[in-house]
Amino acid sequence: MRDFCRGFPVRVLCISIILAALQIGLVWAGGSASESGSGADANRPWIMVSLARDVWSKGGGHAFSVIKEMSGNPNGINVHFSRITPEFIADTQPAFIILSPQGTPWCRYSGETGIALQNFLWMLPLLAEEQNIPILGICGGHQALALSFGGKVGPIRGGEDDCLPYSRDRQSGVVALKVTAVDPLFSGVDGELHIRQSHYDEVKVLPKGFMVLASDRLCPIQIMRHPTKPVYGIQGHPESFSGSRPDGRILLRNFLDIARTHNKGVRQARPQISPQAFLWQDPLIRFRNEALIK
């Protein structure tokens, strides 16, 4: 090879051949890794919305790391809900959105933080239904998703309008969930799921049109889905899986596959998101969760 590459014209030809070979190798390697993403989704940013009251949470950081590795897409953005604006979404054009876990009672989001949360909740239905962005809510993100679409959230064994003080009732540890509906989210799952749980609140009232996909005795609305969009809520922590308990990993992998397929079809056929798409908000949305603003 060293002798072959002597001389300027020959050297250029040599470099061209080497680059072509490398390119073929990269395409071949990328095409064989289904879990690492492909096409535009491999480079399009995705967003983890931190729902913690004080900007960040340890649980949200762990979920971000797991999804970043599973998606094969390093272009994840971990951003607090107070920074989510129509302009930010238009600039980012996210492949999907993850609503993070959080451990603070919703009634403690007051003042400016409560207003910022309300603004974000108003926006979520538009992101899902008008902009067709796949969304997954995890634990507190599951509850936020329910609130944004008109559902109710409250303490386990409490009322839908209760908040503090919490009782001792808490769901924790690995819980067996009964799958109650057929859905692509459960591809590779056989009848029952085992997902780690850690929560005091639960979804009390299912948003209108949403479907319950999995349930258990203590918290009947464990996994839910939007009626027509790739928008899911999981009350447990699918990011906390292990080799002997892989169900959470399966759910995350399936959601990423659902989002990728959706983006290749529906979203490639639509124009990109612009801030103007949010200007016609349904005024009824703003009255759905007024109790969050104190």
C-alpha positions as CSV (number, residue, x, y, z in Angstrom):
1,M,0.0,0.0,0.0
2,R,2.9,2.4,0.8
3,D,4.4,1.9,-2.7
4,F,1.0,2.2,-4.3
5,C,0.3,5.6,-2.8
6,R,3.5,7.3,-4.1
7,G,2.9,10.3,-6.3
8,F,0.3,13.0,-6.0
9,P,-2.4,11.7,-8.5
10,V,-2.0,8.2,-7.2
11,R,-2.1,9.4,-3.6
12,V,-5.4,11.1,-4.2
13,L,-6.8,7.9,-5.7
14,C,-5.6,5.9,-2.8
15,I,-7.2,8.2,-0.2
16,S,-10.5,8.1,-2.1
17,I,-10.5,4.3,-2.1
18,I,-9.7,4.2,1.6
19,L,-12.5,6.7,2.5
20,A,-15.0,4.8,0.4
21,A,-14.1,1.6,2.2
22,L,-14.5,3.2,5.5
23,Q,-17.8,4.7,4.5
24,I,-19.1,1.3,3.4
25,G,-18.0,-0.2,6.7
26,L,-19.8,2.5,8.7
27,V,-23.0,2.0,6.8
28,W,-22.8,-1.8,7.3
29,A,-22.2,-1.4,11.0
30,G,-25.0,1.1,11.4
31,G,-27.5,-0.9,9.5
32,S,-27.1,-4.0,11.7
33,A,-27.8,-2.2,15.1
34,S,-31.6,-2.0,15.4
35,E,-31.5,-0.8,19.0
36,S,-29.1,2.0,18.3
37,G,-31.4,3.9,16.0
38,S,-31.3,4.7,12.3
39,G,-32.0,7.3,9.7
40,A,-32.8,10.9,10.8
41,D,-33.7,9.8,14.4
42,A,-30.1,8.8,15.0
43,N,-29.1,12.5,14.8
44,R,-32.3,14.3,15.7
45,P,-32.2,15.6,19.4
46,W,-34.5,14.1,22.0
47,I,-35.7,15.8,25.2
48,M,-35.9,14.6,28.8
49,V,-38.1,17.1,30.6
50,S,-37.1,17.3,34.2
51,L,-40.3,17.6,36.3
52,A,-38.4,18.1,39.6
53,R,-39.5,21.2,41.4
54,D,-35.9,22.2,42.1
55,V,-34.6,21.7,38.5
56,W,-32.9,18.3,38.7
57,S,-33.4,14.9,40.3
58,K,-31.2,11.9,40.8
59,G,-34.0,9.6,39.4
60,G,-34.4,11.8,36.3
61,G,-30.6,11.7,35.7
62,H,-30.6,7.9,35.9
63,A,-33.5,7.6,33.4
64,F,-31.7,10.1,31.1
65,S,-28.5,8.0,31.1
66,V,-30.4,4.7,30.4
67,I,-32.5,6.1,27.5
68,K,-29.4,7.8,26.0
69,E,-27.6,4.5,25.9
70,M,-30.6,2.4,24.7
71,S,-31.5,4.8,21.9
72,G,-28.0,5.0,20.6
73,N,-28.6,8.8,20.2
74,P,-26.1,10.9,22.2
75,N,-28.0,14.1,21.3
76,G,-30.3,14.0,24.3
77,I,-31.2,17.3,26.1
78,N,-32.1,17.2,29.8
79,V,-34.1,20.4,30.4
80,H,-36.3,21.7,33.2
81,F,-40.0,22.1,32.4
82,S,-39.8,25.9,33.1
83,R,-37.6,26.3,30.0
84,I,-39.9,24.5,27.6
85,T,-41.3,27.0,25.2
86,P,-42.8,26.8,21.6
87,E,-39.6,28.4,20.4
88,F,-37.4,25.8,22.1
89,I,-39.5,23.0,20.6
90,A,-39.3,24.6,17.2
91,D,-35.5,24.9,17.4
92,T,-35.0,21.4,18.7
93,Q,-37.5,19.4,16.5
94,P,-37.2,16.5,19.1
95,A,-37.4,12.9,18.0
96,F,-39.3,12.1,21.2
97,I,-40.0,13.5,24.7
98,I,-39.5,11.7,28.0
99,L,-41.3,13.1,31.1
100,S,-39.0,12.4,34.0
101,P,-39.7,10.9,37.4
102,Q,-40.2,13.3,40.3
103,G,-40.8,12.9,44.0
104,T,-42.6,16.1,45.1
105,P,-46.3,16.3,45.7
106,W,-47.9,18.4,42.9
107,C,-49.6,20.8,45.4
108,R,-46.1,22.0,46.4
109,Y,-45.5,23.5,42.9
110,S,-46.7,27.0,43.8
111,G,-46.0,30.6,42.8
112,E,-43.8,31.0,39.7
113,T,-42.9,27.4,39.7
114,G,-46.6,26.4,39.7
115,I,-47.3,28.8,36.8
116,A,-44.4,27.4,34.8
117,L,-45.7,23.9,35.4
118,Q,-49.2,24.9,34.3
119,N,-47.8,26.5,31.1
120,F,-45.9,23.3,30.3
121,L,-49.0,21.1,31.0
122,W,-51.0,23.3,28.7
123,M,-48.5,22.7,25.9
124,L,-48.3,18.9,26.2
125,P,-51.5,18.1,24.4
126,L,-50.4,20.3,21.5
127,L,-47.0,18.6,21.3
128,A,-48.7,15.2,21.2
129,E,-51.8,15.8,19.1
130,E,-50.8,18.7,16.8
131,Q,-47.1,18.2,16.5
132,N,-47.2,14.4,16.6
133,I,-44.2,14.1,19.0
134,P,-43.9,10.7,20.7
135,I,-44.0,11.1,24.5
136,L,-43.3,8.7,27.4
137,G,-44.1,9.7,31.0
138,I,-42.2,7.8,33.7
139,C,-43.6,7.7,37.3
140,G,-44.3,11.4,38.0
141,G,-44.1,12.0,34.3
142,H,-47.0,9.5,33.9
143,Q,-49.0,11.6,36.4
144,A,-48.1,14.9,34.7
145,L,-49.3,13.4,31.4
146,A,-52.7,12.5,33.0
147,L,-53.0,16.0,34.5
148,S,-52.2,17.7,31.1
149,F,-55.0,15.8,29.4
150,G,-57.6,16.4,32.1
151,G,-57.1,13.4,34.4
152,K,-56.8,13.5,38.2
153,V,-53.9,12.6,40.4
154,G,-53.9,12.0,44.2
155,P,-52.4,9.9,47.0
156,I,-52.8,6.2,47.0
157,R,-56.0,5.3,49.0
158,G,-56.7,9.1,49.2
159,G,-59.1,11.3,47.3
160,E,-58.5,12.8,43.9
161,D,-58.4,16.3,45.4
162,D,-56.2,15.3,48.4
163,C,-52.5,16.3,48.6
164,L,-50.7,16.7,51.9
165,P,-50.1,15.2,54.4
166,Y,-49.3,11.9,52.8
167,S,-50.4,8.7,54.5
168,R,-48.0,5.8,55.0
169,D,-49.5,4.2,51.8
170,R,-46.8,3.9,49.2
171,Q,-46.2,1.4,46.4
172,S,-42.6,0.3,46.3
173,G,-40.5,-2.7,45.2
174,V,-41.0,-4.8,42.1
175,V,-44.7,-5.1,41.4
176,A,-46.4,-7.6,39.0
177,L,-48.7,-5.9,36.6
178,K,-51.5,-7.5,34.5
179,V,-51.5,-6.5,30.9
180,T,-55.1,-5.6,30.0
181,A,-54.8,-4.6,26.4
182,V,-52.8,-5.5,23.3
183,D,-50.3,-2.8,22.3
184,P,-46.9,-2.7,20.5
185,L,-45.5,-1.5,23.8
186,F,-45.7,-5.1,25.0
187,S,-44.0,-6.8,22.1
188,G,-41.9,-9.6,23.7
189,V,-43.9,-9.5,27.0
190,D,-45.9,-12.6,27.9
191,G,-49.0,-11.7,29.9
192,E,-47.5,-10.2,33.1
193,L,-44.9,-7.4,33.7
194,H,-42.6,-6.9,36.7
195,I,-41.7,-3.3,37.1
196,R,-40.1,-1.5,40.0
197,Q,-42.3,1.0,41.7
198,S,-41.7,4.0,44.1
199,H,-44.6,6.4,44.5
200,Y,-47.2,7.9,46.9
201,D,-49.4,9.4,44.2
202,E,-51.3,7.7,41.5
203,V,-53.6,8.6,38.5
204,K,-57.1,8.6,40.0
205,V,-59.1,9.5,36.9
206,L,-58.0,8.4,33.4
207,P,-57.9,11.3,30.9
208,K,-60.8,11.1,28.4
209,G,-60.2,8.7,25.6
210,F,-57.0,7.2,27.1
211,M,-56.7,3.5,27.4
212,V,-55.5,1.5,30.4
213,L,-52.9,-1.0,29.2
214,A,-51.7,-2.6,32.5
215,S,-53.0,-2.6,36.0
216,D,-52.6,-4.0,39.5
217,R,-54.9,-4.1,42.6
218,L,-53.5,-1.2,44.5
219,C,-53.1,1.2,41.5
220,P,-55.4,0.3,38.6
221,I,-53.9,2.8,36.1
222,Q,-50.4,1.6,35.9
223,I,-49.8,2.0,32.2
224,M,-51.9,4.1,29.9
225,R,-51.9,5.3,26.3
226,H,-53.4,8.1,24.2
227,P,-56.2,6.8,22.0
228,T,-54.5,7.7,18.7
229,K,-50.9,8.9,19.3
230,P,-47.7,7.3,20.4
231,V,-48.1,8.8,23.9
232,Y,-47.6,6.6,26.9
233,G,-47.5,6.8,30.7
234,I,-45.9,4.2,32.9
235,Q,-46.4,4.6,36.7
236,G,-43.4,2.5,37.6
237,H,-39.7,2.8,36.7
238,P,-38.9,0.9,33.5
239,E,-35.4,2.3,33.6
240,S,-34.7,0.3,36.7
241,F,-34.3,-3.2,35.1
242,S,-31.8,-6.0,35.5
243,G,-30.7,-9.2,33.7
244,S,-33.1,-11.2,35.8
245,R,-35.9,-8.6,35.5
246,P,-35.8,-7.3,31.9
247,D,-39.4,-6.1,31.5
248,G,-38.6,-2.4,31.9
249,R,-35.9,-2.6,29.3
250,I,-38.4,-4.3,26.9
251,L,-40.9,-1.5,27.4
252,L,-38.3,1.2,26.8
253,R,-36.9,-0.6,23.7
254,N,-40.4,-0.9,22.3
255,F,-41.3,2.7,22.9
256,L,-38.1,3.8,21.1
257,D,-39.0,1.5,18.2
258,I,-42.6,2.9,18.1
259,A,-41.2,6.5,18.1
260,R,-38.7,5.7,15.3
261,T,-41.4,4.1,13.1
262,H,-43.8,7.0,13.8
263,N,-41.2,9.6,12.9
264,K,-40.3,7.8,9.6
265,G,-44.0,7.8,8.6
266,V,-46.2,10.4,10.0
267,R,-43.7,13.1,10.9
268,Q,-41.6,12.9,7.7
269,A,-44.8,13.7,5.8
270,R,-45.5,16.9,7.8
271,P,-43.7,20.3,7.9
272,Q,-41.4,21.0,10.7
273,I,-42.7,22.5,13.9
274,S,-42.9,26.3,14.1
275,P,-43.7,28.5,17.1
276,Q,-46.8,29.8,15.3
277,A,-48.3,26.3,15.5
278,F,-48.9,27.0,19.2
279,L,-50.7,30.3,18.9
280,W,-54.3,28.9,18.6
281,Q,-54.3,27.1,21.9
282,D,-57.7,25.8,23.0
283,P,-58.7,28.2,25.8
284,L,-60.4,25.3,27.7
285,I,-57.0,23.7,28.4
286,R,-56.0,26.5,30.8
287,F,-58.9,25.6,33.2
288,R,-58.1,22.0,33.5
289,N,-55.6,22.2,36.4
290,E,-56.1,25.6,38.0
291,A,-55.6,24.0,41.4
292,L,-51.9,23.5,40.6
293,I,-51.4,27.3,40.7
294,K,-51.5,28.6,44.3
